[in-house]
């Protein structure tokens, strides 16, 4: 419903309006503090009862020349989530002078003006139709209140409220967003979303979404009003990054509805490696000058919990945890060893003195390095530094010391 405040108000109402004007500042602070849940709040439907904007109404200035012609101006009423609903109301110049409307603007992308209104001249008693669309794609389901700003030359900007309610039209299983947790980018996985329509008729159809650079999405209908969306990595390993993916699914069959959206979040971590020990100490008394010296060092994965920042707990109604670490723990040792065989190909030993050789031996937890020094290598040396790298990332430095 669109409305303007009556010019007549008592002192109590004035106090209440003054207090309400501070509410957007509080809301802004809460949104900033809750940034970790932003992925599901800004892109996806929210539970009923939490509007994501607090409405404040401005006071109509004295002798304000505009009024809304309709008594119950274009009641918004109830929308389905993702619905697009056209709305019309009429502004009328009730003064005896020609006025200039500087602009009519929205404070939210959910209110889309069909035709921009700027620098419009309105004669006395003349009318200006305002067409806009309420796009529920940008609204949480539940009650909502938004604002249109009307600026008339010579007067303060007036706020007009847009009120309504968005009803949930799709049920999501397990939820609208899946949290993958922190995981290594080379682990294969699949996640399945199940969407069930609440529409009375079985007319809704989900189409194949646009290509995503990281994931393959497959949409199929499994039962009346029920769809499954399978998401798998397009190519492994996934690049190390904070993952916040929104998938837009086009729909047909229901007028002014869609598209729908699902999301995926988590942290993709690269397999950084570290030596299990920083130094190996050799006793010179145990060495024979005419025989080579062989040492073995192991490099394993750097603990995953040290490679990302722990975040706040997500809202359980919006996000379901399905960590990829479950798939990784189910890999057999042989498969893990095959993974390390692939990694070993990308390991370079760094600088090696003449006749020093390194053998890379993959095992289920990482890579073993068998380093062979020729006879007499430590005759005039007291130390040696071994600094291999995995791709462009250095594994670390292993010190070989002679005592």
N, C-alpha and C positions, 0 to 999 in steps of 0.2 A: 504494500500500500504506500502511496506517495502522500506526503502531507507537509503543510507549513504550520508553524506555531501561530496561535492566536496572538494578536497584539496585546490583548488584555491578560495580565497575569499578576498574581499577588506576590507578596514578599517571600513567602515560603517556596513557591515555585522557582523564584529567582535564585534562592540559595541552592536548591536541588540541581538546577541547571549549571550553576557555577561549579559545584562539586563534580558533576558528570563530565565537565570539560577537561578534567585532569585524568580521566580514565584512559585515554589513548596513550598517555605517557607511561602509565603502568603496564599496559598491554605491550608496548614496544620493548620495555625492559625485560618482560617475561619471554618474548620471542627471541631476544638476543641471548639470554641465558640458556635457552633451550635449543640451541642451534643443532645439537646432535640428533634431534628428532625431526629436523627440518625436512628431510627427504620425504617422509610420509605425510607431514602436515601441509606442505605447500603443493604437493602433486596429487595426493590421494584423498579419498573420503575419510572423514573423521567420525567418531562416535557422536550420536545425538546429544545435544545439550552443551556443546562448547563452541559458540560462534567464534570465528577467528578475527573479528573486528568489533570494537566497542563503539557504538554509535553515540555521537553528541550532536545535539540540535542547537543551531545558532538562533539568536533572537531576531525576529523580523524588525528591521529599523522603522522608525516613525516615518509615515508618508511613503512607505515602500510601494512602488508602482505596479508590481507584478502580483498576480494571483493565479492559482491553478483553477482552471475552469470547471473541471469535473469535481463533484462533491466527494466521490469516493474514487479518487483518480487511479484508474488502471490497477486494480487490485492484483498483486502478483500471485497471491494464493500459494498453491503447492506445486512444486516442480519435481520431476524425477532427476536423480543425479545424472550428470552429463547431458541434461536436456537444454535446448536453446529455445527460449520463450520470448517472442516479440512483444513489446509494450509501447503504448502510445499515451501521452498526456499532453495537455494544451496549456501554455502560458498565455495569460491575457494581460494587456496593459490597461489597468483600471484607473489610470490617472488621466488628466486632461492635457498632458504634454507628451511630445514624442520622446521616446527613450532609446538608448543604445545598449543592447545586450552584448557585453564584451565577450563572454564565452559561457558555455555550459560544459562542464568537464566531470569525469568520473574519478573516484578515488580508488577504483578496483578494476582489474581486467575483466571481472565478471559482468560489468556493465559496459556494453559496447554501443556507442552512438552510431546509428546508421548513417547520418550525415553530420559532419562537424558543424558546430554552431559557434561562429565567431563574428563579432562586429555586425550584428543584426540590428537594423533600425526598426522600431515598432511604433506605429502611430497610436494616438489615443483610441482605446477600445479595440485595437487590433489584436489578433491572436497569432501565436507561433506554435505549431505542432512540434513535439519533440518525440522522435522515434528512437528507441534503443532496444537492445536485446539483452536479456538476462542469461548469461552463459553459466550453467550450473557445473560445467567442467572445473571451474575455478572455486567452487564452493564446497564446504563440508556438508554432509547431510545432517539435517537438523535445522533449527531456526537460524536465519541470517538477517543481518541489517547492514546496509551499505549506504553510501552518500553520493549525491550529485551536487556539484558546486555551481551556483548560478551567480555570475558577476554582472551587475548593472552599473553603467558609468555614473559616478557620483554617489554610489551607495556601497556599504560593506558587502562582502561576499556572503550569500545566504546558503545554508546547507539544507538539502531536501533528502529525507530518509527514504530508502527503498527497503521494504520489509517483506519477508516471505519465509517459506520452509521448503527444504529439499528432502525428499524421501529416498531411502536407499532402494535401488532397483536391481542390484546385483549382489549376490552372496559370494564371498571369497573364501576358498579353502586351500591352504591353511590360513592365509590372511592376504591382505592386499600387498604386503611387502615381506620378503624373506631376507633374513640376516644370515649371511654365510660365515660370519666371524672372521678371524684371521686365518689365512690358509696359503699354502705354497701354490704358486701359479701354474705348476706343472701337473697338478693332480686332476684327473678327469672326474667330472661330476654331472649330474642332471637334476634339475628341480622342476616340479610339476605344480602348476596352479590350476585349480578347478573353479570355474565360474558358473553360477546358476542364476538364471533370469527369474525375476519376480513378476514379470509382465504376465497378464492373463493369457495371452495367446502365444503360441510358439513361433513368433515371427522374427525374433532377433537372430541375426547371423553375425558371427565374428569372422572377419577377414584376416588374411595373412598380413602381418605388420610390415613396415618398411625395414630395409636391411639395417642391422646393427653392426658396428665395427668389431664388437667383441663376442657377441653371442648369436647362435642360431635359435630361432623361435619357430615352433611348429604348433599350429592351431588345428584342433579337430573336435567335432561334435560327438559326444559319447552317449548322449541320451536326450530326450526332449528337454529343451531349455538348459541343457548342461554342456559345458565345453571344457576341454583340457588344453592348457598351453604348456608345452615342454620347452625348457630353456637349457641349452648346453653350450659350453665354450666353443667358439668357432675355430680357434687355433691355440694350442698349448706350446709354451707356457704363456699365460696371461701376463701382461706387463704389470710390474709392481706399482701399486697405486691404491689410493682410497677409492673404493668402488661405490658409486651411487648412480645406478642405472634406472631410468624410467622407460618403460616399454609402452608405446601407444598402439592400441589395437583398434583398427577401423571397424565400424559396424554398419549394417544395413537392416532394413525391415521395420524399423520404428522411426516415425517422423520426428525430426528435430531432436534426435538422441544420438549421443556418442561424440567422439570415440571414447572407449574405456581405457583405463591405465592400470598397470601393475608395476612393481618396482623390486629392485634387488640391491642390497647394500653389503658392505664388508670391507676387509683389507686384504689385498693381494700382496704377498710377501715373497721376495726372491730368496732362493736358497743360498744365503751367505754361509761361508764355511769358517771354521776356526780349528786350530790345532788343539789336541787334547792336552798337550803340554807345551810350555814355552821354551824349554831348553832340555837338551840331552847332554849329560856329562860323561865323557870318556876318560878312563884312567890310562895314562901313558904307559904305566908299568905293565898293563895287560896287552899292549899292542906289540906286534912283531913287524919289524921294519920291512921284511920281504913279503908280507901278505897284505892284501887289501882289507879295508875296514867297511863293514856293512851295518847300517842302522835302519830302524823302521820307525816311522812316525805316522800317526793317524790324524786325519782331518775330518771333522763331523759338521753337521749343520749347526749354525749359530741359533740359539734358542729363539723360537718364533715370537715369544711374548716380549722379547727385548727389541723387536723391530717395528712395533707399532704402538700408538698411544691408546690406552684403554679409554673407552667412552662410557657415557652414562647408559643406564638401562633404558631400552626403548619401551614405548607404550605397548603392552602385551596385546591389546585389541587390534593394533595396527600392524604389528611386526611379529613374525614367528621365527624363532631361531632354528636353523637347520645347518649347523656348521659343517663345512667341507672336511674338517679334521676327522669326521667319522669315516668318510671314504678312505682317507689316507691310512687310518689305523687298520682298516680291513684289507689293505694290500698285503699280499703274501711276501715273504722275504725274497723270493726269487724275483718278483716284480720290482721290489725296491732295489735289488741288486742291478736289474736291467736299467732302472732309472739312473743309478750311479755310473753304469757303464757309459751311458750317453753323456753324463756330466764330465766323466774323466777325459772324454775326447776334447773338451773345451779347456782343460787345465793345462797351463804352461808352467814349466819349472822355474822360469826366471833365469838370471845369469848363473852359469855353471862353469867352474874352472875346467881346464883341459883334463880329459879322461875321467871326470866325475859323471856318473850315470844315475838316472832316476827311473824306477819302474813304478807305474801307477796300477794299483790293484784295487778294483771296486769291491766293496762288501756291503752288507745290508744297511749299515749306518753311515757310510761315507766312503772315503778313499784312503788306502794305505799307500805310503810312499816308501819304497825300499831304495835307499841312497847308498851307492857303492863308491868309496873313495879308493883310489889306486894306492899301491904299496908306497910307503914313505911320504904320503900326502901331509901328514901332521908332523913330520920331522922338524920343520921350521915354522909350524903354525900352532897357535893356541886356540883358534876359534874359526868357525865357518857359519855364515848366515844363509839360510835357505828360505826364499820368499816366492813361492808359487802364486799363481793367480787363476781365478775362475772367470773366464771372459775378461772383462775390464776391471773386475773387483779383486783386489789382492786378498788372499786367504789369511795371510799373516806372515810373521817371521819366526822361524824356528832357529834358535841358537844352538850350535854344536860346540861345546867347550871341552878343552883338554886340560886335565889336571895332573 
